[in-house]
Amino acid sequence: MTQHPTQATGDKTRQALTEFAHLLEQHPGKSRKELLQEVEMKFDLTPVECTFLNQNFEK
């Protein structure tokens, strides 16, 4: 997924967090790390965005 010029900074991260929350509900048996990796790839997050998500939501 590519970022559109009109897309505000942080929109991808917010979308990824929303998707992550849905995946947690749908797949309670999967690890948070695995689910985070899925959304990081799906939303083509930057290394900084990935680090933020991993530090704050992996546990």
Stockholm file with secondary structure:
# STOCKHOLM 1.0

chainA/1-59         MTQHPTQATGDKTRQALTEFAHLLEQHPGKSRKELLQEVEMKFDLTPVECTFLNQNFEK
#=GR chainA/1-59 SS CCCCTTSCTTHHHHHHHHHHHHHHHHCTTSCHHHHHHHHHHHTTCCHHHHHHHHHHHCC
#=GC SS_cons        CCCCTTSCTTHHHHHHHHHHHHHHHHCTTSCHHHHHHHHHHHTTCCHHHHHHHHHHHCC
//
